[in-house]
Amino acid sequence: MFGIEHWDVVPDIMTLAKGMCSSYVPLGATIARQEIADEFAGEDKFLRHVFTFSGHPVATTAGLKNIEIIEREALVNRAIEMGDYFKGRLGELRKKHSIVGDARGIGLLLCLEIVADRNTKAPFPREAKVSEKLNAGFKKRGLILRAHGDIIVNMSPPLCITKDEIDEIVTAVDGSLADVEKE
């Protein structure tokens, strides 16, 4: 359910937000080990902070329903399955396009690293405007993706994505990369 589980991390305190309700409404939470939580529990113990939307029934209902759907539809396992497929397809782009330095990620949190030189991982100079060119290509092909920084393209599709939709995304990214390489 949480990325930290890939590394057997057990945090003292963990904050959560968007994933609990798929960003439909504002919702956040904090989870803490019992001995830490106990410091904020009791008649004379509380966090002295104002929470404007604290405990709002719409947000909490959306969160509970979303977690129910994630569990019922086994979307964590689906993220693993579809993530492996997506990562494999992105790996194909790495083989095809010399400007793809790496295709990496876990589950459905993936990225492409775009580089001027794959061996040294040297980035493109900003004046080459590679991010802008990629973003224009993504937009032209109907993708909501954004190349940024020293050129990383993050991809985090919905947990319910299908292989056909992944193929459609990869085809559009492929075309955008080809356009940039031509220039």
Secondary structure as UniProt FT lines:
FT   HELIX           3..7
FT   STRAND          13..16
FT   HELIX           18..20
FT   TURN            21..23
FT   STRAND          29..32
FT   HELIX           34..37
FT   HELIX           38..40
FT   TURN            43..44
FT   TURN            52..55
FT   HELIX           57..72
FT   TURN            73..74
FT   HELIX           75..96
FT   TURN            98..99
FT   STRAND          100..106
FT   TURN            107..108
FT   STRAND          109..114
FT   TURN            118..121
FT   HELIX           126..128
FT   HELIX           130..140
FT   TURN            141..142
FT   STRAND          147..148
FT   TURN            149..151
FT   STRAND          152..155
FT   TURN            159..160
FT   HELIX           163..182
//
